[in-house]
Amino acid sequence: MATPLDDVALDQLFRTARTYNGYTDEPVREEELRAIWDLMKMGPTSANQLPARLIWCTTPESKEKLASFASSTNADKIRQAPVTVIIGMDVNFHEHLPDLFPHTDAKSWFDGNTELREASAFRNSSLQGGYFILAARALGLDTGPMSGFDAAEVDKAFFADQPGVRTNFISTLGHGDPASIFERSPRPDFERFNRIA
């Protein structure tokens, strides 16, 4: 049986963790990017689909290219962050299922059904995006997930060589600058949005 995490860990992952709009000058090393992936890939996805495809923008050139497709506010965040990550989704994830889910012929569930693949890719890559945020926080890094960009242009610029891969969302990554965060927005109590059936 698993042991509940202590309050220090829960605070770092959830209660005191924040979405950052700016970062310190402390760099993010490639080993840290790989460590994030090694954690987030362990999170569950349906039939181990693992449809997320990540591009880690670490150079000024790649961040500037990405920023050119974002709203003005988000563009500044992308340029300033040590790293910005494009979380994409592979609609052709099913091609990898014989290797990733060898227990049964899961590939046949999706062959010829683009609508099902798109829904599954979006759902499960979104899960993996959440795992990315938690993995980064667990490793002492901070994130700034965002919308507010032209997904079609991002796809053309970054995923043109990967047919079937589309952008889900993007996130900045680094060591958060406390001066860049707003007062925490309200979080509702259980009764407001939950029912026990």
C-alpha positions, 0 to 999 in steps of 0.5 A, a space after each residue: 500500500 502506498 504511503 500518503 505524501 507529507 505536507 511539504 510534498 503536497 504543498 510543492 505539487 499543489 497547494 503553494 505551487 503557482 503558474 509563473 509569468 516570469 523566471 529567474 536567470 537560473 538556467 535549466 539543464 538538459 539533464 533536468 528536461 530528460 528527468 522530467 520526461 522520465 517521470 512524466 512518461 510513467 503517468 497512466 494513459 489509455 492502453 499506454 498510448 503516450 501520444 504526447 510529442 514534446 519540443 523543448 525550445 531552449 535557444 533564443 531562435 526557437 523561442 523567438 519562432 514560437 513567440 511569433 505565433 503567440 499573443 503579445 503577452 504570451 510572446 514576452 513570456 516565451 522569450 524570457 523563459 529559460 525553456 518553453 515546451 510545446 506539448 503536441 499530440 500524435 494522432 497516429 499514436 496507434 502505430 506504436 501500440 504493438 510496441 507500447 501495449 503488446 498485451 493485445 492487438 490494440 492498434 486494430 482498435 484505432 485503424 481507420 477511425 481518425 475521429 477516435 484517434 483524435 479524441 484519444 490523442 487529445 485526451 491522453 496528451 492532455 493527461 501527459 501535459 498535466 504529468 509534465 507540470 507535476 514532474 517539473 514541480 516535483 523536480 524543483 522547477 516551475 511552469 507557465 502553461 498557456 493557450 493564446 497562440 496560433 496552433 496551426 502556425 505552430 504545427 507548420 513551424 515545428 511539426 511539419 516533419 511529423 505527419 499527424 502531430 498537432 499542438 495541444 498547448 505550450 508551457 514555459 519552464 524554469 525557476 519561477 520569479 515570485 514577483 511574476 505571480 498574481 494573487 491566487 485566484 479562488 478555488 471552490 470548496 467540494 460542494 460547489 462543483 462535486 456530487 457523490 452519486 
